[in-house]
Amino acid sequence: MVRLKRLWAASAISAAVLSLSAPVFAQEGAASQAAPMTRVQIESTIARDIQRLVDAQKRIEGQGKHVSVSASLNTKGDVLTLNLSVEYLPKWYGAEIEDLLNELATAAEDRLRDRSTVKRVQFRIGGRDIYDYFPAERPPVRKESAAPQPTAGTIVLGAGHGIYHHYKFKDWRAQRDPSNGITEDFITPSFTTELSTWLVARSSATTLFARSQATSLHEASKQEWWKMGARYYLQDTYPDNPEIWHSRPDDTSALRERNEDINSRPLYANFIGATTLIHVHTNAGEAGASGARGFYHTGRTADQKLADNMMCYMGELIHAKEGYEEYNVPKTANARDNLGENSKATMPSVIIEAGFHTNATDAAALQDPVFRTAAMKGVEKGYRLNGEGKACELFKVPKIEDSTGGQNVPIPVKVPYKGYPEFAVTATVEIISCPSGWTCTGGTVTYSEKTPSPLKYTFSCNVTSQMPAATFGLRTTLKDIDDVKTKPVDHNVTCTPTNQKLVPGAAGTKPSFSIGAS
C-alpha cells in the first residue's frame, strides 16, 4: 500500500503537479586527525601508556606489585601483543583478570583506532599464553561452519552481571559498582528485554533469558530474582545439572560464584542447544573512553561476522536518532581470546557493550529509552541480516537519474537505494528549483510494503494551456520506519509540450492536482 500526500508546482494559468505513487550514518566517533603511526611509535607509545594503566590498576590475589610492560607488532602489522611480566599472573583465572585485561585491551584499541592497521590485541604473561598457566580454562576448539545461522533459531540472551555471594565479606553484592547513576547489573536486563521484543517480532526467533525476570524474592539473598546473577536462576531451574551453574568446584576464591556466573551463561546455551548467544553489557574504562563495543572470540569466523553486522547496524540505528548522530559506534567488533562468556560457547556468541557507564554522556544515553530501543533494534537487524547472508551495507540513495516527459503525462521517477531499510519507507520530495511563473510545493509518498529497489513515483505537469518546456529541480530523501534516513539527492524533471488535447480551465481556477501510477 502506498500513502500519498500532495506535491505540486503551478502558475496562474497552468499547473505542474508532482503526483507520487508506487506500484505496489562521525559515525564511528570523530575520525582521528593524527597521522598514521609507525611500528616504532606504536610499540613505544602503547607500551608507555599501558604501563601507566597497569601501575594504576588494583592488584588482585596472586599478582605482584611491580609489573613491566612491552608491546610488539607481528610482521603483518595487524596483531599487537602486550607482554606483561610474570608478576601480573593471578592466583585464580576468573572475572577479575578478565576485567583487568579487557581494560588494557580497550585502551590500546582506542589509541590505535584509525591510526594503524592493528586489528587485534593479545596478551602474554611472562612470555606465555595465560591458558598455559590455567589449562582447564583453555577454550574448546570449535568446528567452524561457513553457512549463516538461521534467523528463526533459539537465542539465549545474557544480561550482564547480577548479584552474587562474596565469600570473603559474606554478603550479597552487585558485580559492578555504581557509576553516573547506573549499576550495570541492574540496567542490562532492560536492554535484553528490549532486544527480545525485536528478535521475536522481526526475526521470528525464540528467545530465552540467562537471568530471571521475576520480581519475587530470592530466598538466600532477599533480593528480587531479576537482580540476581544467572548462576542462581540456572541453579534454581536445573538443580540436577550442576555442570551448568557450579562449573568450578575446586575454586576456593572469594569470587568463586561470580566466576561461575560468567561460565553459566555459555554452559546453559550449550546445554539447551541454542543457535546463538548474545550478551549485553555496559562498559567501564578510562575517563575518555566512550561508545559501544562488540566482542567475539578470536579466530571464530562465524562469531566475527555476526558481531561486525551487529556493530554496523547498531551504528545505523543509533545515529538515526536526534542527539545521537555522533555517538561512538565502531564499524567492526573486536577480537578477544580471554572472555569466558564467548570462549566457552559452542555456538556463535557475541558480547555487546552498549556504552561506558563510567562516561557521564554515555551514562545518560544508557538511561534513555530512545537510545536503548535504537541500539537493540540495531543488534536485531545485524542478527537478522547476518542470518540472511547479508553483510554491512548502510541505507543510501547513490543517484537519481533526471527524468523527462510530456505535459499532462505522468513522468516516472526512479529512486534506487542500497542497504536494507525497514518498511514502511517515506520519500520526501522538495522542489528546490522552480521555473519563473510557477508556484511549487513539495510532498511525500509512503511505501508501506517491502519494495525492492528502485522505489518509484510520478511527476505530472497538468496544464490547461500549452506551456513551454519547464525543468524542475527536485531533492529526494528516504526515511524508514526506524528513522534511518538517506542523504538527500538532487535531480531534475523536465516537462515538455505535447500535442494532446488540453482541458480548458476557467480564469482564476486553482491549479489542478492529480495522482498517477508510475
N, C-alpha and C positions, 0 to 999 in steps of 0.2 A: 504494500500500500504506500502511496506517495501523498504526503500532505503538502499543499501548495499555499503560498502567500503571494500577494500581488507584487509585481516587479515591472515597471513601465517607464517609457520615455515618450514625450508628446510635445507638439506645437499647438497653436490655436486652431489650425485648420487641419492638422493630421496628428496621428498618434503612432509612436513606436512603442511596442509592448514586449517586455521580456516575459514570456509565458514559460514557467518552469514545470517540467513534468518528467517522469521517467517511467519506462516500462518497469511493468513491474518492476625533542626535546630541546649555563656553564654546567652544561648539562652534567658533566662529570665533576662538578666543582670547578672553580676557576682554574683554567689551564695554567700550568706553571710557565712563567715568562723567562725563567732562568735557562741558560744554555745547557745542553746535554752534558752529563758528567763523564769524565774519562774513567778507565778502570782504576787508576791510582787514586783518583778523587773519591770514587765510590768506596773503595776498600778503606781508605784512611778516614773519610768523613763518617761513614757508618760505624766503624769500629769506635771512633771517639764518642759519637752520640749514644751508641748502645752501652758503652762503658759507663757513661753518666747515669743512664737509666738503671743499669744493674747495680751500681753503687747506691742508688736511692731506694731500690726495692727492699722490702722487709724480708728477711731471711726466714725460710721455713725449716722444719725439722730435718737435720742432717746436713744442711748447707753450711759452708764456711763463710767467714766474714769477707775475706779478700778474694775476689774473682776477677780474673783477667779476661779480656775480650779481644778477639781479632776477627777480621772479615776477609773472605776470599771469594772471587768470582770464578766460575768454571770457564773453560776455553771459549765456549759459545757466548758467554756473557748473559745467559738467561737465568742462571741459578746462583743466588748469593748464599754462602754458608757462613753462619755466625758460629764461631768457635769459642766456647766457654770453657774455662779451666775446670778441672775435676772438682774443685771446691763448690761448684754450682749444683752438684748432684744431690738430690734429696734422699731422705731415708725411704720414702714411700712414693710410688707413682700414683698420681691421682689428680683431683681437681686443682689443688694449689699449684703444682708445677705446670699444669696446662694453662692456667691463668697467667703465670709469670712469663712463660714462653710466648703466649699469644700477645701479651703486651709488647714484648720486644719485636716480634714479627710485624705487628701492625705499625709500630713506629718506623721500622726500616722501610716497609712498603710505602708508607705515606711520604717519606723523604725522597723516595726514588720514583714515585709516580710521575709520568710524563718526562722524566729526565734520564731514563736509561732503558735498556732492553730487558731488565730483570723481570722475570715472570713468577719467580718462586723464591721464598726464603726458607732455608732449612737449618737445623741446628746439629752441632756436635758438642758433646761434653767430654772433656779430656780426650778429644780426638775420636770419640766413638759415638755411634748412634745410641740414643737413650734406651732403645729397646734391647741393646746388648747387655745393659745392666738389669733390665726388667723383662726378661724374655717371655714371661707369661702374658705381658701386655701387648706383645707384638701383634699387629692387625693381621687377620687371616687373609690369605691370598684368595681373591675372588675372580671367578671367570667372568670376563667382560663379554657383553653382547652388543653387537652393532645395531640391533633393532631398537627403536624408541619404545619407551614404556607405554602401555595402554593408558589413555586418559581416564577411562572409567574403571580404574583399579581401586584397591584399598590403600588408603593413605593414613599413616599414623602421624598425628600432629603432636609435637612436644613443645609445650610452653616452657621457656627457660626457668630452671631452678625450682624454688619452693622450699618450704620449711623442712628442716631436718633436725635430728638429735645430735648434739655436740657432747661427746663423751668426757671431755676434759672439764667443761663447765657444767655438765649435767643439766642442760636446758635445751629447749626447742627454739630455734632461731632461723631467720631467713638466711639464704646463702649469700645475698648481696646487701651491702649497706645502703641506706637511703642516700639519694643524691638529687639535688634540684627538685625536690618534691616527689621523687619516684623511688620505689623499691622494685627492682627488676622482677623479683619473684612474683609480685602481685599485679604487675601491669601486663606481663606477657600472656596470661590467659585470655585477655580481651582481644589480643591480636590473633590467637589461634581460633577463637570462636568466630571472629570476623572472617578469617581465611576459610574455615569450614563452610560458612554460608556460601561463598562464591565457588568453592570447589564442587559443592553439591549442585548448585544452580547452573553453573556454566560448563563444568567438566563432567557432570553426571557421575562423580566419584563417590565412593563410600569413605567416610572419614571416621577415625577413631582417635580418642584423646589418651595420651600417656598419663596425664594428670586428671584427677577427679574434677568434676564441675559442680559437685554437690555443696550445698550451704550448711548441711548438718555438721556436727562436731566430730572430729577425730578424737577418739576416747583418750588416748595416751597424752596427747599434747593440749587438748581442749581448744584446738584451733579449728576453724572451718575447713572442711575437706578440700575445697578448691585452692586453699593456700598451701597445701602440703606438697612435698616433692613426689615425683612419680613413683619412687620406690615403695611408699606406703600404700598408695592406691593399688599398685600391682600386687603387693603382698596381700591386701585385703581381697582382691579379685581372684588371684591364683595362689591360694595358700599352699597348695600341694606342688607348686613349681618354684622352689626357692632358687633354682638356677637363673631365674629372671631377675629377682629382686635382692637376692643375697649371694651375689657373684664373687664376693671377696671374703670368704670365711676365715682366711688366715690374716686378714688386715686387722691389726690391733690399734691403729692410729685413732686419734680423737675424731677424725673426719671420715671414719670408715663408711658411715651410712650416706654421707654426702658423695663419696666416691662411688658407692653402689647406685646412687640415684642417677649419676651420669650413665653408667652401664645399663641400667634397667630399661632405658628408652629403646636403644637398638636391639637389646635382647628380647624385649617384648615384641617389637616389629618382626624380628626373626621368627619368634615362636608362633605368631599367628599367620606368617606367610604374607605380610604386607608387600605391596608392589613398590611403594615409595615411602620415605621417611623425611619429614620436614620439621626442623626445629626453629623456633622463633625466639630470639633474644633481643635485649638491648645491650649496648656495649659500654665499656669503660676504657679510659686511656688518658693520655696527656691532655693538658688543658685545651690545646688547639685541635685535638682530634675530633672530627665531626663526620656525620653522614652515615649512610648504610654500608654494609659489607655483606659479602656472601662467601661461604667456605665449603670446600669439598675435599675429600681425601685424595692426597697426592697419587697420581697415576691412574685414577679411575675415570676413564673417558666418559662413560655414561653420566656419572655424577657431575663432571665438569660441564658437559653440555646443558644439563638441567640447571645447574647453578648460574651459568652465564646467561641463559634465557631468562631466568627469574630476575637477575640484576638488570638486564636490558629493559624488561617491561615494567619493573618497579620504577625505574627512572622515567619511562614514558608516562606512566600514570601519575606519579608524584608531581612531575614537572608541569602537568596539565592544570594543576590546582593553583589558584591565585595565592601568592605569598610563598610558594614552594618552587618557583621556576628555577632557582639556583641551588636547591637542596643537593648536597653532595651524594650522588649515586654513581659509583664507578661502573663502567660499562661491562666489566667482567668480574668474576669471582676470584678468590684467592685459594691456592692450594695449601693444605695443612696436613701433616702426617702424624700429628700428636693430639687430635681431638677425638676422644672416645665416643662421643655421640655419633660421629660419622664412621670412624675406623672399624667399629665392631658390627656395623650393619652389613647384611648380606644382599641388600637391595640398594638402589640409588638413594643417597642420603645427603641432605644439604642443610647447612646452618645459615639462617638469615638473621643478621643483626640490623634491626630497623633504624637505629640511631644510637648516639652516645648519651646515656643518661648523665654522664659527667660533664656534658656540654650544655649550658643553660638554654641555648637556642634549640638544640636538638630535643632537650627535655620538654620544652613547650610543644614542639611538634608531636612528640610521642604521646602527649596527653590530649591531642586534638583529634576528635573523631573523624574529621575530614581527611586528615593525614593518614590515620590508621586504615580507613576504607580504601584510599587510593593505593597505599603500599600493599595491602593484602590482595586487592584486585590485580595489581601488577604481578605478584607472586603466582596467583592462579593463572593469569594469562600466560606467563612464562612456562608454567607446568603444562597447560593445555596445548600450546603451540609446539612445545618440545615433543609431546606425545604424537603430534601430527607430523613430526619430522621437519618442522619449520624453525629456522634459526632467527636470530635478531634482525628485524627489519622494521624500522620506525615508520609510522604513518606520515606520508607526504604526497604532494602532488608535484611531479617533476616538471611538467609543462602542459599548457593547454594551447592547442593549435587555433589560429584565427579561423573564423567562420564567415561565409558569405552566402547570401540568398536573396530572393526577391521579396518585395514589399507584399504584405498580406499573405505570406507563405511562411509557415513555421521553419525556422532555421535551427538545425540540430547543433548543440554544443556538447562536445565530449570532454569529460573530466577524468583523465586517467589517474589512478592512485597506486601507491605502493604501500606495503605494510598490511596490517590486519586490524582494521577498525572494528569496534563493537557497534553493531547496528542497533538502533536507528542512527543514521548519519544525516546531518543537515548541511546543505550547501548554502552559504550566504554570498550573495552576488551584489556588489556595489557597482554603480556606474561612475567611473572616475573621469570620463571624458565624454561630454555631451555636446553634440553639434549645435551651432548657433540656431536659435529659434525653436529649440526643443526643450521640453521640461522633462527631467529624468528623475526617476525614483528607483531604488533598489528593492530587493526582496529575497525570499528564501524558499527552498524546497527541502522536504524531509523524505528520505528513503527509509521506510520502516523495516523492510525485509532485507536480509543479507543479499547484496548485489555485487557481482564481480565487476572489476574494473573493465571499461570506464563507466562512471556514472554519466547520465545524460539529462539535459534539459533543453528546452527550445526557446528561441528568441523570435518574437513576431513583431514586425513593423506594420501596424494596422493603420492604414491611411484612407482618407475619404476623397483625396485628390492626388494626382500624380506628383511625386516629390523627387528631387534629385537624390542620387546616391548619398547615404549617410553612414559614417563609421562611428561606432560607439566603443569607448574604452571600458572594459569590464575588469573587475577584480574579484576572483572567486576563492573562497576559503571553505574547507570542510571541517566539521567537528563531529566526533562520535558521541555516543550516549554517555561515555565516561569523561567527557570534556577534553579528550585528546584532539588537538587542533593542528591542521596543517598550516604551513606558512602561506600567506596569500599569493596568488599567481595572477599576473596581469595578462590580458589577452583582448582581442578586438572582435567585434561582429559588425559586418557591413551589410546594409540593406540596399539593394539596387532596384531601379524602376522595373515594372513588368507591364505586359500588355493586357493583363486580365482586367475584367470589368470591375470598376470600383463602386463601392456602396456610397451613395451620396449622403451627406450629413447636413443638418440644418445649422445655420450660423449660430455660434455660441454654444453648440452642443459640446459636452465634456468629452475628453478623449475616450475612445473605446478601449476595452480590455478583453483579452481572450486567453484561453488556456489551450495549449495544443500538445499532443503527444509527440515525442521525438521519433 
